[in-house]
Amino acid sequence: MSKENKIKTVFEPIYMLSYKPSSGCEFFEVLENNGNYYARCKIIDSLITKSKVNKCENYWKDCPYRRLSLKSQRGIKEL
């Protein structure tokens, strides 16, 4: 399945970005559709509103979803 197929019908004004965002977070994903970009969080399986993308780009190390997921993954590996 291509990344473009993952984009469902969304309210574009709150999700669509005119630039390609980037983040050091391993759970951050960029989807492209017709020259527009959307940010997606793999942990919560949801698009990220453009008002929150800045946090994912600049403060991803402090993200509570990321910390919880990493902690959970470590717990599974220890079993």
C-alpha positions as CSV (number, residue, x, y, z in Angstrom):
1,M,0.0,0.0,0.0
2,S,1.5,3.4,-1.0
3,K,1.6,6.2,1.5
4,E,-0.8,8.2,-0.6
5,N,-3.5,5.5,0.0
6,K,-3.2,6.0,3.8
7,I,-4.7,9.5,3.5
8,K,-8.4,9.3,4.0
9,T,-10.8,12.2,3.5
10,V,-9.8,14.8,6.0
11,F,-10.6,18.4,6.8
12,E,-7.7,19.8,4.9
13,P,-7.5,23.3,6.6
14,I,-6.3,21.7,9.8
15,Y,-4.0,19.0,8.4
16,M,-2.6,20.1,5.0
17,L,0.9,21.6,5.0
18,S,2.5,23.5,2.1
19,Y,6.0,22.3,3.1
20,K,7.5,18.9,3.8
21,P,7.9,18.6,7.6
22,S,10.6,16.6,9.2
23,S,11.3,15.3,12.7
24,G,13.8,13.1,14.4
25,C,11.0,11.1,15.9
26,E,11.0,7.5,14.7
27,F,7.2,7.5,14.8
28,F,6.7,10.6,12.7
29,E,5.7,10.0,9.1
30,V,5.2,12.4,6.2
31,L,2.5,11.6,3.6
32,E,2.3,13.4,0.3
33,N,-0.8,13.9,-1.8
34,N,-0.9,16.1,-4.9
35,G,2.0,18.3,-3.8
36,N,0.6,18.8,-0.3
37,Y,2.0,17.2,2.8
38,Y,0.4,15.7,5.9
39,A,2.2,14.6,9.1
40,R,1.2,11.4,10.8
41,C,2.0,9.9,14.2
42,K,2.4,6.1,13.9
43,I,1.8,5.6,17.6
44,I,-1.7,7.0,17.7
45,D,-2.3,6.1,14.1
46,S,-3.6,9.6,13.3
47,L,-2.8,12.7,11.3
48,I,-1.2,15.6,13.2
49,T,-2.8,19.0,13.0
50,K,-0.7,21.6,11.5
51,S,-0.8,23.6,14.8
52,K,1.0,20.6,16.5
53,V,3.5,19.7,13.7
54,N,5.9,22.3,15.1
55,K,6.1,20.4,18.4
56,C,6.9,17.2,16.6
57,E,9.6,18.9,14.6
58,N,11.2,20.7,17.6
59,Y,10.3,18.9,20.8
60,W,9.9,15.3,19.7
61,K,12.2,14.0,22.5
62,D,9.7,15.2,25.1
63,C,6.7,13.8,23.4
64,P,4.6,11.7,25.9
65,Y,3.3,9.3,23.2
66,R,6.9,8.6,22.1
67,R,8.2,8.1,25.7
68,L,5.3,5.8,26.5
69,S,5.8,3.8,23.3
70,L,9.6,3.4,23.9
71,K,9.0,2.4,27.5
72,S,6.4,-0.2,26.3
73,Q,8.8,-1.6,23.6
74,R,11.6,-2.0,26.2
75,G,9.2,-3.9,28.5
76,I,8.2,-6.3,25.7
77,K,11.9,-7.0,24.8
78,E,12.6,-7.8,28.5
79,L,9.9,-10.5,28.6
